[in-house]
């Protein structure tokens, strides 16, 4: 992330800013789209953004870090872009502790002192 200035400064100016100000969003999107086309990468810049957030999530990166990397102010916005893989959702539920209970199985040989949801 740049410490100061714009990520994509314009060198010639545009309808809203003089040279050195930020590029307009559609100009950035258009430039990325052109590069993707030349490189033979299918999709759109928007799809690339979704992939970026989801790939970070699948790699185990914390949602707050993804939020910062994507430049979002709200975690709710990040959630729109990030798909959490089924494998990670299942692993999260598997981490729940077993619950102590008075539940017993029907077999006389098995009398657990705890109930585990995912044995």
Buried (B, 14 or more C-beta within 10 A) or exposed (E): EEEEEEEBEBEEEEEEBEEEBBBBEEEBBEEBBEEBEEEEEEEEBEEEBBEBBBEBBBEEBEBEEBBEBBEBEEEEEBBEBBBEEEEEEEEEEEEEEEEEEEEEEEEEEEEEEEEEEEE
